[in-house]
Amino acid sequence: MNQVLTTLGSADFWIRLVYILLFAVAWQVTELLLVALVILQIAARILAGKPDERLAGFGNSLSQYAWQIGRFVTGASEEKPWPFMEWPEANAQWRREAPIASSDSSTSADVPPTEATESRQP
């Protein structure tokens, strides 16, 4: 019970909760934008016979942003997404991360970095 009272009395807890609520709204907007992009890409494929590269790039960066939001609000990451960090690049690649705490022998050295993630890592 002491831990609950300590957590509820912590300013850090309440600040993070506000960020989580704000990013939950950003998540909903992101979902709507992704649906709109899907519809536009279907139209581009019908009219031009191929996907629009600009829409694909924006869709890629938008889906990476959704991934960042998901990781922050679930506690998998302490990094706040845009606007607190750079917007994901259109050609960014997904990165596999080593487990936070696991009993197997995997290390971050087993995770191959990509060009898009090398610039973000400290």
N, C-alpha and C positions, 0 to 999 in steps of 0.2 A: 504493500500500500504506500510505503514511503516513496518508492520509485515512481509511482503514478503521480503523486503530489509534486515530486521534484520535476518530473517531465512537464506537467501542466503549468508549473510556475516558471518554466524556462522560456525566456524570450525567443531563443533559437527555435523552439518547437512551434511557436505561434507564427513566427516569420516564415518558416518553411511551409506551414499549413496555408498561409496566404499565397505563397508561390505555387503550391500544388493546385490550389483552386484557380489561380490565373492561368496556369498551364493546362488545366482541364478544359477551360474555355478555348484556349489556343488549339487544343487537340480537336475539339468539335469543328472549329473553323477549318483546320487542316483537312479533316475528313471530307467536308463539303467541297473544298478545293480539289481534292483528289478525285472525287466523283465527277466534278466538272471537267477535269483533265481527261478522265477516261472517256467521257462523252465526246469531247473535242478530238481525241485521238481516233476514236471510231469513225468520226466524220472525216478526218484527214485520210484515214486508210481507204474509205469509200471513194473520196474525191480524187486523191492523188495516188492511191495504190501503195502508199508507204506511210509509216508514222512520221509526224512532224518532229524534227530533231530538237527544236527549241522547247516544244511541249514536253518531250521526253526528258530533256535536261532539267527542266523545272520540276517535273514529276519526280525525278530522281532526288533532287535536292529537298523537295517537300517531304518525300517519304523518309529521307534521312533525318529531317527535322522531327517528324513524328516519332521516329525511333529514339531520338535524343529526349524528347518529352517523356516517352514511356519509361525510359531508364531513370530519369530524374524523379518522376512522381512515384515510382515503385520502390525507390530507395537503392536501386542498383548502381546509381551514379550520384555523386555530389555536384557534378558540373551542371549548372543551369544552362538550358539551351538559349538560342537567339532570343532576345537581343543581348544576352550576357556573354555570348561567344559569337564567333563569326558564323554567318549563314553557310550551310553546307554547299559545296561547289556542285555544279551541274554534272560534272564527271567524277564525283567522289565515289569511291568504292566502299562497300560494306567491310567492316573490319571485325574479325573474330577476336574476342578478348579472352584471356585466360580467366578461369573461374576465380572468384574473389577468395573463397576458402574451400579447398577441396583436399581430399585425402590421396588423390592420385599424384603421379610425379610430373604432371604437366606444369610447364613454367611459361612465362611470357616470352621466353626465347623460342618456344615452339610456335608462336603466333607470327606469321609473316606480315610485316608492315606493308602498307601500300603507299603510293605517292601522296594520296589525299590525307592519310592519317599521320604520316611522318611529320608534317608541318604542325600538327596539333599537339603532338606529344611533347611534354616538357623536356 
